[in-house]
Amino acid sequence: MTTSRRLSERKVEKFEKNIKKRGLVAESTTKKGNTYPVGPVLLGFFVFVVIGSSLFQIIRTATSGGMA
């Protein structure tokens, strides 16, 4: 089964056009490095909960004589 010459030329033309555009990306589509998916307040709260729970676990284990 062979493809038509017109179809293959159209594919080659589209490929060539994409090759020539390589590296020319609009600034709006490029990623900016200054945005974070999580806000600083939520991140601070998460760190507080993680560190607080680990300290609480250490203190509880130390007061119970090592047997949780």
Distance bins in CASP14 RR format, pairs under 12 A and 6 or more apart:
PFRMAT RR
TARGET T0000
AUTHOR 0000-0000-0000
RMODE 2
METHOD distances of the structure
MODEL  1
2 8 0 0 0 0 1 0 0 0 0 0 0
3 9 0 0 0 0 0 1 0 0 0 0 0
3 10 0 0 0 0 0 1 0 0 0 0 0
3 11 0 0 0 0 1 0 0 0 0 0 0
3 12 0 0 0 0 0 1 0 0 0 0 0
4 10 0 0 0 0 1 0 0 0 0 0 0
4 11 0 0 0 0 0 1 0 0 0 0 0
5 11 0 0 0 0 0 1 0 0 0 0 0
5 12 0 0 0 0 0 1 0 0 0 0 0
6 12 0 0 0 0 0 1 0 0 0 0 0
6 13 0 0 0 0 0 1 0 0 0 0 0
7 13 0 0 0 0 0 1 0 0 0 0 0
7 14 0 0 0 0 0 1 0 0 0 0 0
8 14 0 0 0 0 0 1 0 0 0 0 0
8 15 0 0 0 0 0 1 0 0 0 0 0
9 15 0 0 0 0 0 1 0 0 0 0 0
9 16 0 0 0 0 0 1 0 0 0 0 0
10 16 0 0 0 0 0 1 0 0 0 0 0
10 17 0 0 0 0 0 1 0 0 0 0 0
11 17 0 0 0 0 0 1 0 0 0 0 0
11 18 0 0 0 0 0 1 0 0 0 0 0
12 18 0 0 0 0 0 1 0 0 0 0 0
12 19 0 0 0 0 0 1 0 0 0 0 0
13 19 0 0 0 0 0 1 0 0 0 0 0
13 20 0 0 0 0 0 1 0 0 0 0 0
14 20 0 0 0 0 0 1 0 0 0 0 0
14 21 0 0 0 0 0 1 0 0 0 0 0
15 21 0 0 0 0 0 1 0 0 0 0 0
15 22 0 0 0 0 0 1 0 0 0 0 0
16 22 0 0 0 0 0 1 0 0 0 0 0
17 24 0 0 0 0 0 1 0 0 0 0 0
18 24 0 0 0 0 0 1 0 0 0 0 0
23 29 0 0 0 0 0 1 0 0 0 0 0
23 30 0 0 0 0 0 1 0 0 0 0 0
24 30 0 0 0 0 0 1 0 0 0 0 0
25 31 0 0 0 0 0 1 0 0 0 0 0
31 37 0 0 0 0 0 1 0 0 0 0 0
36 42 0 0 0 0 1 0 0 0 0 0 0
36 43 1 0 0 1 0 0 0 0 0 0 0
37 43 0 0 0 0 0 1 0 0 0 0 0
38 44 0 0 0 0 1 0 0 0 0 0 0
38 45 0 0 0 0 0 1 0 0 0 0 0
38 46 1 0 0 1 0 0 0 0 0 0 0
38 47 0 0 0 0 0 1 0 0 0 0 0
39 45 0 0 0 0 1 0 0 0 0 0 0
39 46 0 0 0 0 1 0 0 0 0 0 0
40 46 0 0 0 0 0 1 0 0 0 0 0
40 47 0 0 0 0 0 1 0 0 0 0 0
41 47 0 0 0 0 0 1 0 0 0 0 0
41 48 0 0 0 0 0 1 0 0 0 0 0
42 48 0 0 0 0 0 1 0 0 0 0 0
42 49 0 0 0 0 0 1 0 0 0 0 0
43 49 0 0 0 0 0 1 0 0 0 0 0
43 50 0 0 0 0 0 1 0 0 0 0 0
44 50 0 0 0 0 1 0 0 0 0 0 0
44 51 0 0 0 0 1 0 0 0 0 0 0
44 52 0 0 0 0 0 1 0 0 0 0 0
45 51 0 0 0 0 0 1 0 0 0 0 0
45 52 0 0 0 0 0 1 0 0 0 0 0
46 52 0 0 0 0 0 1 0 0 0 0 0
46 53 0 0 0 0 0 1 0 0 0 0 0
47 53 0 0 0 0 0 1 0 0 0 0 0
47 54 0 0 0 0 0 1 0 0 0 0 0
48 54 0 0 0 0 0 1 0 0 0 0 0
48 55 0 0 0 0 0 1 0 0 0 0 0
48 56 0 0 0 0 0 1 0 0 0 0 0
49 55 0 0 0 0 0 1 0 0 0 0 0
49 56 0 0 0 0 0 1 0 0 0 0 0
50 56 0 0 0 0 0 1 0 0 0 0 0
50 57 0 0 0 0 0 1 0 0 0 0 0
51 57 0 0 0 0 0 1 0 0 0 0 0
51 58 0 0 0 0 0 1 0 0 0 0 0
52 58 0 0 0 0 1 0 0 0 0 0 0
52 59 0 0 0 0 1 0 0 0 0 0 0
52 60 0 0 0 0 0 1 0 0 0 0 0
53 59 0 0 0 0 0 1 0 0 0 0 0
53 60 0 0 0 0 0 1 0 0 0 0 0
54 60 0 0 0 0 0 1 0 0 0 0 0
54 61 0 0 0 0 0 1 0 0 0 0 0
55 61 0 0 0 0 0 1 0 0 0 0 0
55 62 0 0 0 0 0 1 0 0 0 0 0
56 62 0 0 0 0 0 1 0 0 0 0 0
56 63 0 0 0 0 0 1 0 0 0 0 0
56 68 0 0 0 0 0 1 0 0 0 0 0
57 63 0 0 0 0 0 1 0 0 0 0 0
57 64 0 0 0 0 0 1 0 0 0 0 0
57 66 0 0 0 0 0 1 0 0 0 0 0
57 68 0 0 0 0 1 0 0 0 0 0 0
58 64 0 0 0 0 0 1 0 0 0 0 0
58 66 0 0 0 0 0 1 0 0 0 0 0
58 68 0 0 0 0 0 1 0 0 0 0 0
59 65 0 0 0 0 0 1 0 0 0 0 0
59 66 0 0 0 0 0 1 0 0 0 0 0
59 68 0 0 0 0 0 1 0 0 0 0 0
60 66 0 0 0 0 1 0 0 0 0 0 0
60 67 0 0 0 0 0 1 0 0 0 0 0
60 68 1 0 0 1 0 0 0 0 0 0 0
61 67 0 0 0 0 1 0 0 0 0 0 0
61 68 1 0 1 0 0 0 0 0 0 0 0
62 68 0 0 0 0 0 1 0 0 0 0 0
END
